[in-house]
């Protein structure tokens, strides 16, 4: 599901994303999970996620919520977390894509 050849600039974005995750000491699994969700979004819109506007992001996230009726909504959360990480790596603020905050589940102890 990698849109490397299908979305202009995605291969370069993905390379920077992997570098940034590695430098920060995150696992390769984190990169795999986050990049999969970012790739799905890039394929859906046919452009880089950083090129999207607020309404496109909201519509896409709403669509994800409607697809998953499980309490954890893991796919939704990984998409938001992946986008946040990508924005940070690209030097853009979270407000660039108007990402929602995700409340912690109160059933789990804090880290």
N, C-alpha and C positions, 0 to 999 in steps of 0.2 A: 504494500500500500504506500510505497514511497513515491511521491510525485516529483522526483529529482529531474526527470526529463520533461515532465508535463507542465510544471509551474516554473516560470522564469525566475531564477535567483534562489530557488529552494535548496539546491545542493549546497550553495555557499552558506545560506542561513543555517542549514542542518550541521554543516562542518563547524561553524562558530558555536552553535548550540552544544555540540558534543565536547568541544574544547573547554567551554565555560563550565559545564557540568563536571568534567574531569578535574579541572583546576580546583574547583571547590570541594573536591573529595567525595562527590556523590558516586554511587555505584553505576556500573554499566546498565544495570536493570532499570535504574531511574531514567537514564537517557532513552532506553528502549521504550519504556512506558510513555514518557512525555512526548517523544518524537512521533510515536504512532498516532497520538491524538492531534498533534499539530499537523501532521501529514494529512489526516482525514479532513481537517478543516481546510487546508490548502487545496485539496482535491475538490472539496465541496464548492468552493468559491472560484477556483481556478486562478488564485493569486496568493501572495504571501499574507499570512495573518496580520502582519504589521501594516498592510495596506487597506485593511477593512475599517469601516466606520462603526460607530456605536450601535446603530440599528441592526447592522448585519451581525454583529457579535451577539446582541440580545436575541435576535431571531434564531440564531444557531444554537445558543445555549438553551433557549426555550424548547427547541426541537429535541435536543438531547434529553431534557427533563421529561418530555412527553413520551419518549421511547422507553425510558427505564422507570418502572414503577417500584423498584426495590428501595427499601429504606436508606441504604447507604449511597445510592446514586454514584457509584464509583467512577463510571465513565465520565459523568459530568464533572466530578471533582478533579480527575486527572487532566481533563481538558483545561480547566481553569488554572490548576497548579502549573501545568506545562506552559500555558500562555504567560503566566506571571514570571516564571523562570526565564522564558525566552525574552520577554520585555526587559527584564533586569540585565540580561546578557547583552542586549542591543543598546543599553543605555537609555531606555525609554521608561517613563513612569507608568505605574499600573493604570493611572487615569487615561493613558493613551488609548486603551481599548475599553475603558469603563467596565472593568471586571467586577463581578459581585464578590462580597465577602462571604466566606463559608463558615458557618457556625460550627463550633466543636460539639461533638456529641457528648452530652453530660454524663453518659454512662461509663465513660472511660476516664481514668485518672489523668491529670495533666502530665506532660513530659517533664 
